[in-house]
């Protein structure tokens, strides 16, 4: 078995119950568009080997709110990052 890699999930996917540590980079970042994607890439580069839920869907900035995905995602998150890097 190889070294586990970061698992990047976006709308509409969510982790399985008991998935372990889950980070949800969320929050408003005026002047920092796509900071969620930057966060995912930084975590991967740093060797983070768990799940990251990414609420940003390119071309559809409201997708995470439309069907309640963001509300459900917050129940899985062990850590909620609310500010951009």
VMD Tcl script that draws the C-alpha trace (Angstrom):
set ca {
  {0.00 0.00 0.00}
  {1.41 3.39 -1.00}
  {1.44 6.62 0.93}
  {-2.07 8.08 1.11}
  {-2.57 11.35 -0.73}
  {-4.78 14.32 -0.10}
  {-8.39 13.62 -1.06}
  {-9.93 16.69 -2.74}
  {-13.74 16.71 -2.81}
  {-15.91 19.39 -4.39}
  {-19.64 19.97 -4.73}
  {-21.67 17.66 -4.73}
  {-19.35 15.04 -3.16}
  {-18.97 14.54 0.59}
  {-16.76 12.14 2.57}
  {-17.97 8.88 4.05}
  {-18.80 8.91 7.76}
  {-15.66 8.22 9.77}
  {-13.37 9.60 7.04}
  {-11.00 11.04 9.61}
  {-9.69 14.58 9.54}
  {-11.58 16.80 7.11}
  {-10.71 20.44 6.38}
  {-13.22 22.82 4.86}
  {-11.64 26.08 3.64}
  {-14.60 28.41 3.81}
  {-15.24 32.07 4.32}
  {-15.38 35.29 2.38}
  {-12.09 36.56 1.04}
  {-12.54 39.96 -0.52}
  {-9.83 40.49 -3.07}
  {-8.66 36.85 -2.86}
  {-10.71 34.92 -5.42}
  {-10.19 31.17 -5.41}
  {-8.34 31.12 -2.08}
  {-9.96 27.72 -1.48}
  {-8.06 26.21 -4.42}
  {-4.84 27.85 -3.23}
  {-5.42 26.30 0.20}
  {-5.93 22.83 -1.31}
  {-2.70 23.12 -3.31}
  {-0.74 24.37 -0.29}
  {-2.00 21.47 1.85}
  {-1.03 18.98 -0.87}
  {2.44 20.51 -1.18}
  {2.86 20.30 2.61}
  {2.03 16.60 2.60}
  {-1.48 16.77 4.12}
  {-2.92 13.29 3.65}
  {-6.55 13.65 4.61}
  {-9.72 15.05 3.05}
  {-10.29 18.64 1.94}
  {-13.78 19.79 1.03}
  {-13.63 22.57 -1.54}
  {-16.80 24.69 -1.76}
  {-15.70 26.62 -4.84}
  {-16.98 25.39 -8.20}
  {-15.44 27.30 -11.09}
  {-18.15 28.88 -13.19}
  {-20.82 28.41 -10.50}
  {-19.92 30.32 -7.32}
  {-23.28 29.52 -5.68}
  {-23.26 25.74 -6.20}
  {-22.25 25.03 -2.58}
  {-25.29 26.91 -1.26}
  {-27.87 25.90 -3.86}
  {-28.74 22.46 -2.48}
  {-27.39 22.83 1.06}
  {-24.00 21.19 0.34}
  {-22.15 23.74 2.45}
  {-24.40 23.13 5.47}
  {-23.84 19.37 5.19}
  {-20.11 19.79 4.57}
  {-19.72 21.76 7.80}
  {-20.99 18.75 9.76}
  {-18.08 16.66 8.42}
  {-15.33 19.23 8.96}
  {-12.95 18.72 11.84}
  {-11.38 22.07 11.06}
  {-13.05 25.08 9.51}
  {-10.60 27.55 8.01}
  {-12.25 30.94 7.73}
  {-9.53 33.20 6.40}
  {-7.37 33.15 3.30}
  {-3.65 32.53 3.34}
}
mol new
graphics top color blue
foreach p $ca { graphics top sphere $p radius 0.5 }
foreach p [lrange $ca 0 end-1] q [lrange $ca 1 end] { graphics top cylinder $p $q radius 0.2 }
display resetview
